[in-house]
């Protein structure tokens, strides 16, 4: 069997017309000699009745002050993919192609017990293979699996894989099934050099490396989840991103050694960010590492996404998505960390120059304990991150200067910078996002990239 995993995103299954086009893709794959395994996302996006965000909102509206239990939330949001899989399987049936819907657990996907952000620990696709041998197309719920606390399938707990989990499902099934290829269908023609909302004529990249597409995804593009690219890379499975609604060949994702050599691959941008700069000027030198570790460990424990991280003897800094800032504020403002050593000190964290009631209350309660040192956190709101993606090109001398000098000439303020082997990022005011993306796209002549 030549197995092809075909994943369809929310917009590809949002309407009867869209589902019809997606189903025709599956029928066409069968006619070409493939045995398709379909993975579907929930129907539509925020606001649609069965979209993931809509289902989450149904629970939260009961009482916004009470956070839903993670286990129950997983059961709730998994309904979106279940509905989508059943409807898509029936759509195939109406076209003369037998289909059968499977929950993630029924497809053999096992995960750990982290509700809401589970990781796949194993896949036993025997049921899917048996279904294919019967001439039936499996339609698998993306974004979900099952946790087996005692190794017994009876009584397993439904789990979800976090945002972008349907891409991860497709890549993981491709690896488990030793698939011929994986195709990710979306509402754009492939991986673009920039967001078409900001650069309307941004060309489609005909080929990118797994590393590049993972970096593009990490830094804001929503076309493919980075974990999916990492899995496909590890198992060397051909991966293509294409549109459900056009005949464009899309973007082929290949190993770095096989990728086309070019300069800059594209410009990406994150969502709305809040930047936090920690002042460690009053921290004992032997306490620096412990404080840094404590802060980063707390951010990881509560699942906060960090961007633009910097580290120096004077402090640390990072940005968090604006929707996650309330959680970060609850954790950090008034945080108390007592540390021993040659000097015993109690550190009190405070956001802003003026202490909040929480920080003031903590200071009063801690007063009798002795030495208290305040770690102030400077807050910068209304910002976002714009990144250039490229492989070896960004390591050339003068590129950083060229970018900063160019943005300065356009009077676009750069609040912070960071870089990696594959990217160069600038934190800028959110109000300058559109101009910045368009300017960098023109600066590096990305309209000629393909």
C-alpha positions as CSV (number, residue, x, y, z in Angstrom):
1,X,0.0,0.0,0.0
2,X,1.1,3.5,-0.8
3,X,-0.3,5.4,2.2
4,X,-0.8,9.1,1.9
5,X,-1.8,11.1,5.0
6,X,-4.0,14.1,4.1
7,X,-4.7,16.7,6.7
8,X,-7.5,19.3,6.2
9,X,-7.6,22.4,8.4
10,X,-10.7,24.2,9.8
11,X,-11.4,26.3,6.8
12,X,-11.2,23.2,4.5
13,X,-14.1,21.6,6.3
14,X,-16.0,24.7,7.3
15,X,-18.8,24.5,4.7
16,X,-20.5,21.8,2.6
17,X,-18.8,23.3,-0.5
18,X,-15.3,23.3,1.2
19,X,-15.8,19.7,2.4
20,X,-16.9,18.7,-1.1
21,X,-13.6,20.0,-2.5
22,X,-11.6,18.4,0.2
23,X,-13.3,15.1,-0.3
24,X,-12.6,15.3,-4.0
25,X,-8.9,15.6,-3.2
26,X,-9.2,12.3,-1.3
27,X,-11.1,10.5,-4.1
28,X,-8.4,11.8,-6.5
29,X,-5.7,10.3,-4.3
30,X,-7.4,6.9,-4.4
31,X,-7.7,7.1,-8.2
32,X,-3.9,7.8,-8.4
33,X,-3.2,4.6,-6.5
34,X,-2.8,5.9,-3.0
35,X,-4.4,4.7,0.2
36,X,-5.4,7.9,2.0
37,X,-5.6,8.4,5.7
38,X,-7.4,11.7,6.4
39,X,-6.9,13.9,9.5
40,X,-9.3,16.7,10.1
41,X,-9.5,19.8,12.4
42,X,-12.6,21.1,14.0
43,X,-15.1,22.8,11.7
44,X,-14.3,26.5,11.1
45,X,-12.6,29.1,13.2
46,X,-13.5,31.3,16.2
47,X,-17.2,32.1,16.1
48,X,-18.3,29.0,14.1
49,X,-20.6,26.9,16.3
50,X,-18.3,23.9,16.5
51,X,-14.9,25.6,16.4
52,X,-12.5,24.9,19.3
53,X,-12.6,28.5,20.6
54,X,-16.4,28.5,20.5
55,X,-16.6,25.3,22.5
56,X,-14.1,26.7,25.1
57,X,-16.2,29.8,25.4
58,X,-19.3,27.8,26.1
59,X,-17.7,26.5,29.3
60,X,-16.2,29.8,30.3
61,X,-19.5,31.7,29.9
62,X,-21.0,29.6,32.7
63,X,-18.9,31.5,35.2
64,X,-15.9,33.5,34.0
65,X,-14.3,33.4,37.5
66,X,-14.1,29.6,37.6
67,X,-11.5,28.0,35.4
68,X,-12.7,24.8,33.8
69,X,-10.9,21.6,34.8
70,X,-8.3,20.6,32.2
71,X,-9.7,17.1,31.9
72,X,-13.3,18.3,31.2
73,X,-12.0,21.0,28.9
74,X,-10.3,18.3,26.8
75,X,-13.5,16.4,26.6
76,X,-15.4,19.5,25.5
77,X,-13.0,20.7,22.8
78,X,-12.5,17.2,21.4
79,X,-16.2,17.3,20.3
80,X,-15.2,19.7,17.4
81,X,-12.9,17.2,15.7
82,X,-15.3,14.3,16.4
83,X,-18.1,16.1,14.6
84,X,-15.8,17.1,11.8
85,X,-14.5,13.5,11.3
86,X,-18.0,12.0,11.2
87,X,-19.3,14.6,8.8
88,X,-16.3,14.2,6.5
89,X,-16.5,10.4,6.5
90,X,-20.2,10.7,5.5
91,X,-19.3,13.2,2.8
92,X,-16.9,10.7,1.3
93,X,-19.7,8.1,1.4
94,X,-22.0,10.3,-0.6
95,X,-19.3,10.4,-3.2
96,X,-19.1,6.7,-3.4
97,X,-16.0,6.4,-1.3
98,X,-16.5,4.5,2.0
99,X,-15.1,6.4,5.0
100,X,-14.9,5.6,8.7
101,X,-14.4,8.1,11.5
102,X,-12.0,7.5,14.4
103,X,-11.2,9.4,17.5
104,X,-7.5,9.8,18.2
105,X,-7.6,7.0,20.8
106,X,-9.4,4.7,18.4
107,X,-6.7,5.4,15.8
108,X,-4.1,4.1,18.3
109,X,-2.6,7.4,19.4
110,X,-1.3,7.2,23.0
111,X,-0.2,10.3,24.9
112,X,1.1,11.4,28.3
113,X,-1.3,12.8,30.9
114,X,-0.8,16.5,30.3
115,X,-4.4,17.5,29.6
116,X,-4.6,20.4,27.1
117,X,-1.0,20.0,25.8
118,X,-0.3,16.2,25.7
119,X,2.6,14.7,23.8
120,X,2.3,11.6,21.8
121,X,4.2,8.7,23.4
122,X,3.3,5.9,21.0
123,X,1.0,4.9,18.1
124,X,-0.4,1.5,17.3
125,X,-2.1,2.0,13.9
126,X,-3.3,-1.6,13.5
127,X,-7.0,-0.5,13.3
128,X,-6.2,2.0,10.6
129,X,-4.2,-0.5,8.6
130,X,-7.1,-3.0,8.9
131,X,-9.5,-0.4,7.7
132,X,-7.3,0.5,4.7
133,X,-7.1,-3.2,3.8
134,X,-10.9,-3.3,3.7
135,X,-10.9,-0.5,1.1
136,X,-12.2,2.1,3.5
137,X,-10.7,5.5,4.1
138,X,-10.0,6.3,7.8
139,X,-10.9,9.8,8.9
140,X,-9.1,10.6,12.1
141,X,-9.8,13.3,14.6
142,X,-6.8,15.6,14.7
143,X,-5.6,17.2,18.0
144,X,-6.4,14.3,20.3
145,X,-5.3,11.0,21.7
146,X,-5.7,8.8,24.8
147,X,-3.8,8.5,28.1
148,X,-3.7,5.0,29.5
149,X,-2.9,5.2,33.2
150,X,-2.5,1.5,33.7
151,X,-1.6,0.5,30.2
152,X,-5.2,-0.8,29.7
153,X,-7.2,0.6,26.8
154,X,-10.4,0.3,29.0
155,X,-11.0,3.5,30.8
156,X,-8.4,5.5,28.9
157,X,-8.6,9.3,29.3
158,X,-9.1,11.5,26.3
159,X,-6.4,14.1,25.9
160,X,-5.7,16.9,23.4
161,X,-2.3,17.9,21.9
162,X,-2.5,21.7,22.2
163,X,-2.9,24.3,19.4
164,X,-1.8,23.0,16.0
165,X,-2.2,19.5,17.2
166,X,-3.9,18.3,14.1
167,X,-0.7,18.9,12.1
168,X,1.1,16.9,14.7
169,X,-1.4,14.1,14.4
170,X,-0.9,14.0,10.7
171,X,2.9,13.9,10.9
172,X,2.9,11.3,13.7
173,X,0.5,9.0,11.8
174,X,2.7,9.4,8.7
175,X,5.6,8.2,10.7
176,X,3.7,5.3,12.3
177,X,2.2,4.2,9.0
178,X,5.5,4.6,7.1
179,X,3.6,6.8,4.7
180,X,4.6,7.6,1.2
181,X,4.0,11.3,1.9
182,X,2.0,13.8,4.0
183,X,-0.1,16.7,2.6
184,X,-1.3,19.6,4.8
185,X,-4.2,21.3,3.1
186,X,-5.1,24.9,4.2
187,X,-6.8,28.0,2.7
188,X,-3.5,29.4,1.3
189,X,-1.4,28.0,-1.6
190,X,1.5,27.1,0.6
191,X,4.2,28.7,2.7
192,X,4.4,32.4,1.7
193,X,7.3,34.8,1.9
194,X,5.1,37.0,4.2
195,X,1.6,37.2,5.5
196,X,-0.6,38.1,2.5
197,X,-2.6,40.4,4.7
198,X,0.5,42.6,4.9
199,X,2.1,41.8,1.5
200,X,-0.8,40.9,-0.8
201,X,1.4,39.6,-3.6
202,X,3.8,37.6,-1.4
203,X,4.9,34.7,-3.5
204,X,4.6,31.0,-2.5
205,X,7.8,29.3,-1.6
206,X,8.1,26.3,-3.9
207,X,10.6,24.6,-1.6
208,X,11.8,25.1,2.0
209,X,13.7,23.0,4.5
210,X,12.2,21.3,7.5
211,X,14.3,23.6,9.7
212,X,13.2,26.7,7.9
213,X,9.5,25.9,8.0
214,X,9.8,25.0,11.7
215,X,11.4,28.3,12.4
216,X,8.8,30.1,10.4
217,X,6.1,28.4,12.4
218,X,7.8,29.1,15.8
219,X,8.0,32.8,14.9
220,X,4.4,33.4,14.1
221,X,3.3,31.8,10.8
222,X,0.2,29.6,11.2
223,X,0.5,27.6,8.1
224,X,2.2,24.5,9.7
225,X,2.9,23.5,13.3
226,X,6.6,23.3,14.0
227,X,6.2,19.9,15.8
228,X,4.8,18.4,12.6
229,X,7.8,19.6,10.6
230,X,10.2,18.1,13.2
231,X,8.5,14.7,13.1
232,X,8.5,14.6,9.3
233,X,12.1,15.6,9.3
234,X,13.1,12.9,11.8
235,X,11.4,10.1,9.8
236,X,12.3,11.6,6.4
237,X,8.7,11.7,5.1
238,X,8.0,14.0,2.1
239,X,5.8,16.8,3.3
240,X,3.8,19.3,1.2
241,X,1.7,22.3,2.2
242,X,-1.0,23.2,-0.3
243,X,-4.4,24.8,-0.8
244,X,-7.7,22.8,-0.7
245,X,-9.2,25.4,-3.1
246,X,-6.7,25.6,-5.9
247,X,-4.5,23.4,-8.2
248,X,-1.3,25.2,-7.1
249,X,1.4,22.6,-6.3
250,X,2.1,24.4,-3.0
251,X,5.3,24.2,-1.0
252,X,7.5,21.1,-0.8
253,X,9.3,20.7,2.6
254,X,12.7,18.9,2.2
255,X,15.9,18.2,4.2
256,X,18.2,21.1,4.6
257,X,20.9,19.5,2.3
258,X,18.3,19.1,-0.5
259,X,16.7,22.6,-0.2
260,X,17.3,25.4,-2.7
261,X,20.0,27.8,-1.6
262,X,18.9,31.4,-1.3
263,X,19.3,34.4,0.9
264,X,16.3,35.4,3.0
265,X,13.4,32.9,3.0
266,X,10.7,35.2,4.4
267,X,9.4,37.7,6.9
268,X,7.1,36.5,9.8
269,X,5.4,38.3,12.6
270,X,4.1,37.2,16.0
271,X,0.8,38.3,17.6
272,X,0.4,41.0,20.2
273,X,3.2,40.8,22.8
274,X,4.0,42.3,26.2
275,X,7.7,42.6,27.1
276,X,9.0,42.1,30.6
277,X,12.5,43.3,31.7
278,X,13.8,42.1,35.1
279,X,16.2,44.4,36.9
280,X,18.7,42.2,38.9
281,X,21.0,45.1,39.8
282,X,20.3,44.6,43.5
283,X,20.7,40.8,43.4
284,X,23.6,39.0,45.2
285,X,25.9,37.5,42.5
286,X,25.6,34.0,44.0
287,X,21.8,34.3,43.7
288,X,21.6,35.2,40.0
289,X,21.4,31.8,38.6
290,X,18.9,30.6,41.1
291,X,16.6,33.5,40.4
292,X,16.8,33.1,36.7
293,X,16.1,29.4,36.9
294,X,13.1,30.0,39.2
295,X,11.5,32.5,36.9
296,X,12.0,30.3,33.7
297,X,10.9,27.2,35.5
298,X,7.7,28.9,36.6
299,X,6.9,30.1,33.1
300,X,7.4,26.6,31.8
301,X,5.3,25.0,34.5
302,X,2.3,27.2,33.6
303,X,2.8,26.8,29.8
304,X,3.6,30.4,29.0
305,X,5.2,31.0,25.6
306,X,8.4,33.2,25.7
307,X,9.9,35.2,22.9
308,X,12.9,37.6,22.6
309,X,14.7,36.1,25.6
310,X,17.8,37.9,26.8
311,X,20.2,37.3,29.6
312,X,22.8,39.5,31.2
313,X,24.4,40.1,34.7
314,X,21.9,43.1,35.0
315,X,18.8,41.0,34.5
316,X,16.7,38.9,32.1
317,X,13.9,39.8,29.7
318,X,11.3,38.1,27.6
319,X,8.0,38.8,25.8
320,X,4.8,36.9,26.4
321,X,1.7,36.8,24.2
322,X,-0.8,39.5,25.4
323,X,-3.5,36.9,26.1
324,X,-1.0,35.1,28.5
325,X,0.0,38.3,30.3
326,X,-2.7,38.1,33.0
327,X,-1.3,34.7,34.0
328,X,2.3,36.1,34.0
329,X,1.2,39.1,36.1
330,X,-0.6,36.8,38.6
331,X,2.6,34.7,38.9
332,X,5.2,37.5,39.0
333,X,3.7,40.5,40.7
334,X,4.3,40.0,44.4
335,X,6.3,36.8,43.9
336,X,8.5,36.0,46.9
337,X,11.7,33.9,46.5
338,X,13.9,33.4,49.7
339,X,17.5,32.4,48.9
340,X,20.2,31.2,51.2
341,X,24.0,31.3,50.8
342,X,26.7,33.6,52.1
343,X,23.9,36.1,52.4
344,X,20.3,35.2,53.1
345,X,17.9,37.4,51.2
346,X,14.2,37.5,50.5
347,X,13.5,38.8,47.0
348,X,10.2,40.4,46.2
349,X,9.1,40.9,42.6
350,X,7.2,44.0,41.5
351,X,5.8,44.9,38.1
352,X,6.3,48.6,37.4
353,X,7.8,51.4,39.5
354,X,4.7,51.8,41.7
355,X,3.9,48.6,43.8
356,X,0.6,47.0,43.4
357,X,-1.6,46.1,46.3
358,X,-0.3,42.5,46.1
359,X,3.3,43.6,46.2
360,X,2.6,46.1,49.0
361,X,0.9,43.4,51.1
362,X,3.7,41.0,50.6
363,X,6.3,43.6,51.6
364,X,4.4,44.3,54.9
365,X,4.1,40.6,55.7
366,X,7.8,40.0,55.0
367,X,9.1,43.0,56.9
368,X,9.8,41.1,60.2
369,X,11.9,38.5,58.3
370,X,14.8,40.8,57.7
371,X,16.5,41.8,54.4
372,X,14.0,42.2,51.5
373,X,15.2,43.3,48.1
374,X,12.8,44.3,45.4
375,X,13.3,43.0,41.8
376,X,11.5,45.4,39.6
377,X,10.0,44.3,36.3
378,X,9.7,47.0,33.6
379,X,6.6,46.5,31.4
380,X,6.4,47.4,27.7
381,X,3.0,46.9,26.2
382,X,1.6,47.3,22.7
383,X,4.5,45.5,20.9
384,X,5.0,42.7,18.4
385,X,7.9,40.8,16.9
386,X,9.0,40.8,13.2
387,X,11.5,38.2,12.1
388,X,13.6,37.5,9.0
389,X,14.1,33.8,8.3
390,X,17.1,32.5,6.5
391,X,19.8,29.8,6.7
392,X,23.4,30.8,6.2
393,X,22.7,34.2,4.8
394,X,21.8,35.8,8.2
395,X,25.3,34.9,9.5
396,X,26.9,37.3,7.0
397,X,28.6,40.3,8.5
398,X,26.5,43.5,8.2
399,X,23.0,42.0,7.9
400,X,22.1,43.1,11.4
401,X,23.3,46.6,10.7
402,X,21.5,46.7,7.4
403,X,18.2,45.8,9.1
404,X,18.6,48.2,12.0
405,X,19.8,51.0,9.8
406,X,16.9,50.5,7.4
407,X,14.3,50.4,10.1
408,X,15.8,53.6,11.6
409,X,15.5,55.3,8.2
410,X,11.8,54.4,8.2
411,X,11.5,55.7,11.7
412,X,10.4,52.3,13.0
413,X,11.5,51.9,16.6
414,X,13.3,48.7,17.5
415,X,12.8,48.0,21.2
416,X,14.8,44.7,21.5
417,X,16.5,42.2,19.2
418,X,17.4,38.6,19.2
419,X,18.8,36.1,16.7
420,X,19.4,32.4,16.1
421,X,21.1,30.4,13.4
422,X,18.0,30.7,11.2
423,X,16.4,34.0,12.2
424,X,16.8,37.6,13.2
425,X,14.0,39.2,15.2
426,X,13.1,42.7,16.2
427,X,10.6,43.8,18.8
428,X,8.7,46.8,17.5
429,X,5.6,48.9,18.4
430,X,2.5,47.0,17.2
431,X,1.4,50.1,15.3
432,X,4.4,49.7,13.0
433,X,3.8,46.1,12.1
434,X,2.3,46.5,8.6
435,X,5.0,49.0,7.5
436,X,7.8,46.9,9.0
437,X,6.8,43.7,7.3
438,X,6.3,45.4,3.9
439,X,9.6,47.3,4.2
440,X,11.7,44.2,5.1
441,X,10.0,42.2,2.3
442,X,11.0,44.9,-0.2
443,X,14.4,45.4,1.3
444,X,15.4,41.8,0.6
445,X,13.5,41.6,-2.7
446,X,11.4,38.7,-1.5
447,X,8.9,39.2,-4.3
448,X,11.5,37.4,-6.5
449,X,11.8,34.4,-4.2
450,X,10.0,31.2,-5.2
